[in-house]
């Protein structure tokens, strides 16, 4: 059995245009097709679709990049009355 380029494009677009040749290959094998991952990559290269690259998560708290902000409250967050000291964690923003 031979998979046509239209069917490869159908799997690619069915994934939201995110699958690359390895995942398209896996879908074809699960569907019972005998095809190599290199053949799928070749057909996809000829057709033009390319999967999206997954970007790694970037950490915001890398040591050594710049000096830490000054600690004006000296880690003491108690206050005598409301609205005197505001504290927050911006690690994930």
HELIX and SHEET records of a PDB file:
HELIX    1   1 UNK A    5  UNK A   14  1                                  10    
HELIX    2   2 UNK A   21  UNK A   30  1                                  10    
HELIX    3   3 UNK A   37  UNK A   47  1                                  11    
END                                                                             
